[in-house]
Amino acid sequence: MYTTELRDKSQKQAAPITAPEDPARLAAFEARVAADDFIEPKDWMPAAYRKTLVRQISQHAHSEIVGMLPEGNWITRAPSLRRKAVLLAKVQDEGGHGLYLYAAAETLGTSREEMIEALHSGRAKYSTIFNYPTLTWADIGAIGWLVDGAAIMNQVPLQRTSYGPYARAMVRVCKEESFHQRQGYEIMMVLAAGTAPQKRMAQDALNRWWWPSIMMFGPPDENSPNTAQSIRWRIKRETNDELRQKFIDVTVPQAEAIGLAIPDPDLKWNEARDSYDYGAVDWEEFYAVVRGEGPVAKERMQARVKAWEDGAWVREAATAHAAKRETREAAE
Amino acid sequence: MSKNWPLWEVFIRAKNGLSHRHAGSVHAADPRMALEAARDTYTRRMEGVSLWVVPSASIVASDPGDSGELFEPAADKIYRHPTFYSIPENVKNI
């Protein structure tokens, strides 16, 4: 799964990147990233680069972890043993992806506890997509196909992002994620070839997930003020709109292949651009979800906080056990 | 902490005959838990046949600021490379 850099408008205004940096070091750093060199944890880096990365990587990690919730609640209801095993493996992968990313963010000087606290207190953002409910089994198909599909589109270029630990985490994530998309598409394919109600269910899921998936690429380029900086620093390799267009271009034929209709009346092949033209995105909805007004935003955070609190005794017991063992070993 | 479990670096041997290679890190309260977490986090797809976990705090790393004096002297010792020496073309197996 994936998140793009999400902030609401107040945070955007409060982030002037003007910290005075040593000009010689800054120039050397700029030259390194411009030459596609990787930056590693102990290397000097501008404070703004570090801050942007901590925000982006931790949001990405949070999205993986919160992303386990909408799918996790379907594991027990998956329609066959095969589907259960597949979904369980996928959800476990998302947990793993969150852990790779938290570890990558920690190399920048933040801690796991700080990041988790920021998520639970609502200060940290995660992908808007997970604040939509999963109402039917077809939603699990739509998530795998569209949400993971959009995620892959975003993450493939991040394998060459300039920060080494982030790039390495992305290589691992991308390798694991392609099954996620294929299993989702397969669910949709089977439903679309099924009975009339099954096909309706698939179409309904596509109708509800299409626009939120398109929004996953983040605001349009003209409203994404830090994109230029992130591209110059090779944190991002392609702009939100470039990735969005690519995603639409590859996904439309996939829908056609299984007889489902993309819910966009303005969608039209543009011969001159060699791309699809698409309708206006409701960015007000996007910003509302970023602000925490998504349909199930509260439930998601409640579930996260509950899991964390319910697990407290396990963490304490493991710590106590380790301390006891250490004391015993020291005495021997 | 008590809440902060220490960080461990995870190394995986992909198959016998290869050396262990750094894969990532995990938080764990003790060595056994670190191994189990490393297994769950980094080897879900037959990535390896052996795992090492090392407390991150035990790793001593060189400073990138010293990389000049540490590594650059090698650049002016090109006579350490076989291509430094020119051998007539009719001489074989050397």
Boltz contact constraints between the chains, C-beta under 6 A:
constraints:
  - contact:
      token1: [A, 42]
      token2: [B, 64]
      max_distance: 6.0
  - contact:
      token1: [A, 43]
      token2: [B, 64]
      max_distance: 6.0
  - contact:
      token1: [A, 96]
      token2: [B, 41]
      max_distance: 6.0
  - contact:
      token1: [A, 99]
      token2: [B, 41]
      max_distance: 6.0
  - contact:
      token1: [A, 100]
      token2: [B, 24]
      max_distance: 6.0
  - contact:
      token1: [A, 103]
      token2: [B, 24]
      max_distance: 6.0
  - contact:
      token1: [A, 103]
      token2: [B, 25]
      max_distance: 6.0
  - contact:
      token1: [A, 318]
      token2: [B, 29]
      max_distance: 6.0
  - contact:
      token1: [A, 319]
      token2: [B, 1]
      max_distance: 6.0
  - contact:
      token1: [A, 319]
      token2: [B, 2]
      max_distance: 6.0
  - contact:
      token1: [A, 319]
      token2: [B, 29]
      max_distance: 6.0
  - contact:
      token1: [A, 322]
      token2: [B, 29]
      max_distance: 6.0
  - contact:
      token1: [A, 322]
      token2: [B, 30]
      max_distance: 6.0
